[in-house]
Structure formats: structure tokens, C-alpha cells
Amino acid sequence: MNSRQMFTLLIVVVFVVVLNHHGVEAVRVLQEDSAGENHLMAYPSVYESAKSTVECWFGMLVQEVSNLMALRGVWQLQKLIVSYSDWGGSSRGIRAFMESHLPAFKDGNPQLEVVTELIRGQHPHLKAFYKNKNQRVVCVKNMTPEDVLLHATRLRNALGRKVVKLKTRHVTKHPSVQGTWTTDLKF
């Protein structure tokens, strides 16, 4: 029997033992009901400290979400150009986006310059200009207004950095001296 079969047999035996175990016979009696109605009245300081701690954590979470994808507190997206056609069928979703979602998007992002551009005979797209002089273009042809809003939000949240192609699938700060593990490895 090799080591792999031995290991599998050991796992099966442990699994059977755990399933056949009937439980613990000991019982612990609590002197007072800690989950009762009067618990908050009996321990108000514990309740207040827990409440203030949760409020503090929630406040930090809201602050982190509000600075989502801002580098050192500065939003990286400077300008968003919404290009559409006034008669093309592929621009139907972006025209609906401009009527329903774009005003709220502008109000929610005062740091962002949003410009609409009429281009006839081309598919609609969103063009984003970032502080580091990079730009991204996303085609939004035949998309629903909600999908266009999703893409606009993703462009706003992006840092504008170029996508770097990785040389290997395994990225680490401390590469292995012994070599990378492969599926062809024999024990």
C-alpha cells in the first residue's frame, strides 16, 4: 500500500469515527439567564460599549467605501465622455441611461467632469481620462441602462493604471528555492 492509499484510508477511518460518536454526556447549568430580557438592564455598560464599538467600525467602513478606489484620498478619474448616437439601435440603452441614471451619477460625483458627445454612425462608448494621463474606452453597445451605470461606476473606481501582464501564474514575494509545484510531481 503506498502513502496516498494509506492517507485515504486514514481519512475514511477518522470520518467513520466522527460520524459514530454519540456526543458528550456533560451538562453545564448557568446561574443566571444571560440571554434573557433583563440582560441589557443588568449589564448596560457592556451593551453601550459594544454599541459604540460597532458604530465606530461602521463609521470607518462607510469612510473606506466612500474613498473607494481613490489613491491617497484623491479620485483618479478626471473626465468621463459618454458618446452615443441619437438614432442608432445600439445606443438605445445609453440614451435611457442618460435620461434616468446620468443626472444622479453626476450629482453623486461632483469631482468628475461628465461630458456627453453625439457621434452618429458609431457604437456608443464610455471614454475615461485619468490623472496619470491614461485613458480607457469601454464599448456599451446594446447594453441596458443598469449595465452602462455599472461600467461607468467601474471606470470611476479604477485607478487608471495600465494592465500589467504577469510572467507566471504564481506571484509571490518569496519564490521557492525548490521550484514551483506541478501536477506531474511524483511522491
Secondary structure as GFF3:
##gff-version 3
##sequence-region A 1 187
A	DSSP	alpha_helix	3	20	.	.	.	ID=ss1
A	DSSP	alpha_helix	39	42	.	.	.	ID=ss2
A	DSSP	alpha_helix	44	66	.	.	.	ID=ss3
A	DSSP	beta_strand	77	84	.	.	.	ID=ss4
A	DSSP	three_ten_helix	89	91	.	.	.	ID=ss5
A	DSSP	alpha_helix	92	100	.	.	.	ID=ss6
A	DSSP	alpha_helix	102	108	.	.	.	ID=ss7
A	DSSP	beta_strand	113	118	.	.	.	ID=ss8
A	DSSP	beta_strand	125	130	.	.	.	ID=ss9
A	DSSP	beta_strand	135	139	.	.	.	ID=ss10
A	DSSP	alpha_helix	145	157	.	.	.	ID=ss11
###
